[in-house]
Amino acid sequence: MDGLSLVRAPAATLAWRRDVAQAFVLGYEILSWESGFPNPSLYLPIPVATAHEKARLLAQCYPSKAGRGWFDDEAFLGLMRVRGVQCRARYAEAFTVEKSVLDSGSDYSVN
């Protein structure tokens, strides 16, 4: 993406800032007690091994969340499985597209 940057942030807490004016902005899901599910419009199928690695890394990187009913491998794999079903894959990540600017190139004209 020439001159643009990719910004990923939780869909429900994304704050618009001047530094994301020319960015491709994706909101991602955070599973928790009070989480409402966003309606994603972008799906990224992922391999089975990657889904399991993500679940393992979440547990490793966020040990303070251990023991909470919504924070375990089954919950994260379940969400990735649901998103996979929605895009005809075994597992997938899903994002809301908060902002996307498409460059039509210099050949585009309204005339």
N, C-alpha and C positions, 0 to 999 in steps of 0.2 A: 504494500500500500504506500505508494509514493507520497511523502509528505503527511501521511496520516498515521495515527497511532491507534492501537487496539486497547480499549479500556474495558476491563471486566469488573463488575461490582455487584453486590447483592441487589436483586431487582427491586426490593421494597425500600432500600435505603440509598439509592443512587441520587447523588446531589449534582445538579448541573453547575459546572464551573467553567470559567473562561478557558482553561487548559484542555477541555474536551470539545471545544467548538468544532474542530476539524478531525474528530476521532470517530472510529467505529466503536460504538458502545453496546456491550452485551450485558444484560442482567442475568445472574444465575440464581438458582434456588438454594436456600438454606433451610434444611429440615429442622424443625423444633416444635415445641408444644403448640404455640399460637400461630404457627405458619399457615397462611393461606397459600394455596398453590397458584402461581402465576399461569397464564395461558401462553406457553412458549410458542415461538414461531420459527425457531432455528434448532435443528436437531443434528447431533454429531454422533453417529454410531461408533461404538468403541468395542474393541475385542474383549472377550470374557476375562482374559488374564489382566487386562488394564482395569476393568471394573473391580476385580478382587484386590488388585494392588491399591487402587484408590481407597477402598474400604479399610485396608490395612494401614495406609498412610494417615488417614483421618484419625484413626485410633492412636497412632503413634505421635502425631503432631498436636493433638488436643487431649492430653490425658486428663485435664480438669473436667472434661465432659463425660468421662467414664461413669457408668452407673445410672445415667439418666435414661429413662425409658425410650427416648427417641434417638439415642446415639449408640447404635450398634451396627454390625455388619449387615444384618437382615434388613434394617430400615434403609440403609444407603443402597444396598443391592436391589431392594424392592423398588425404590424410586427409579433407579437406573433401568430396571426391567420394565416398569410401566412406560418410561420414555422410549425404551426400545420397541415395545409393542406399537407405540404411536407412529414409529417411523419404519416398521418392518425389519427390525434388527433384534438381536438378543438383548443387548444393553445399549444405552445411549445417554449422552448428556443433553440437556435441553436449555435453551437460553431465550430470553426475550430480547428482541432487537430494540434497544432504546433509541438509537440514532444510527443512521447509515447514510452516508453521502456517496452517491455513485458518480464517477467522473465519466461524462459522455465523450470525452476527448475533444480535440480541436475540430473534428469533422462535423460536429453537430451544429445544425442551424435551424432556426424556427421559420426561415423563409422557404 
